[in-house]
Amino acid sequence: LLPPAANALVEMTPPSPDLVKTYDRPRNAGVDNFFSYSMSVGMEDYESKARPYKTRLFQKLFRSLAGNARGDYLPVVLEVGMGTFPNAPYYSEALQYNSELKGLDILSVDPNDSMFDYAKDSAKTSGLLSLSTDISLRNVHGVAEALPFPDGSVDAIIGTLTLCSVTSQERALSEIRRVLKPQTGQFLFWEHVLSEDDAGLALRQRVLSPIQTIVADGCHLNRRTGATIQNAGFAGGVEMEYLNLDVSDIIGPTVFGIATA
């Protein structure tokens, strides 16, 4: 169960049992433990290369949250597929630059239960939880296709390297739109995608994708996630950029941006 909400901002609403049965499939605890450890020690170079772009992206989101802040209200931020929480430093930095934000109710939804211990360590290392007594970090087991929260209950949703591994991107994005507050809710995304400008690389991604899904917890290399987000029905529009990140070429092509409900 989800721990009590900070200031009772948002409570858990159990998702449809049919959705859970369809999308929250049985997992192997040993494989999950190994994958969690691998992600905690194996992504430093990737995050270093992504840092300039992600810093700008998170600052933009948090400026918007600060602009909508009223009184003692603490924004609710849901990170879907938080994993080991490599984004913790961006939260910490953005909060320090936006003094109007007195705190945050940070929620994590992840199907791999072994990730959250690493996530708490990341939050502690980044100094995030020491910035204010009004910052909470809570986790609940779940999947993006069946989010356990009420309609229109979340100020912002963050998904980085998440939509590559969900069973249904369309269903996940539908849930993200449902849970976001209408008109003001924002979805920050950062996803590796199928190359749009290198036919040879795109071919290698398509060939290697079936292997990647096995060794990397369902991660697909051949998805055109940017187009899927653009077609997902975000009424406030989608601001998106494409880049070739200077990392292993098969996960270099990247889309990132913010979509508004």
Steps between C-alpha positions, in 0.01 A plus 500: 500500500603859441611681819285791619508801271688815601227736623250248355560639151425184307396152602527172317204373299533133408509456122270270309578133578473427127769758422725365774455145371579609144799727562652425842646164414680261739868581548813312605636647823856383433504658154347819642768522769779455245350753260454756778862465604616526139305822449636646823863458392486493120339828393750762618643574156154519345372738766813714469439545127129567554550744786508833308176419320320349798600792723336743258192280473449461875557870562226578250255263668574626849468864391151412385420326829629803690287731286189303592589477870243653735549546873599186684401267219762235421502380138454129441763353265469142381801328347398200293774239487715690748750215513811591701397869489783643288285813469531584872775764443278683252219523754744629762652763271166615362351539846793715610455725195126535555455624855124536453478123531499421871490126446382213285298183536710264283340171400672206335329226302720212387436132426847404629469512879876469555563839340368713784786439746736639236257786437505596868880493496502730196262741670722506809822547302351789301392677817143511374325387817703737721389813312169522683291307749219535244664270246377143505600202287259209479490187287230266385529189285331549166525551127445801277203336328304476828593794723352477852390863529177694442421702189655847493693454823863564401675827411784344301605159376859414415606207283863455396603183316161357590287481185761280332402212728127530567276239341275761338619856444152609395342364817774650718458843344124476540549436872748787526247738342225369730697554820637846410305805608311638201649804322793549740635145543829431322681187386881519481648229280847385395514188281744326270336423166546355155745712302329754276810604303724191466350212302788267587463563871123457479553161336737391780250618758225294339722190484622532860169600658375143569822424689483831685151425628634182663815640661367845593162442664283544192689795352431546127746669264261536208224725632404837351398632840502865395228443244298298750515783756404757237198291406392425858251786527672747733264795466758757609747388237839327494836677499761252379863488392702227329871442549766237452649463846872418503463156657472142370350557158201269539363712787633833373199627300287678756180702525429721799259771596183590687139424410210689659167339585 
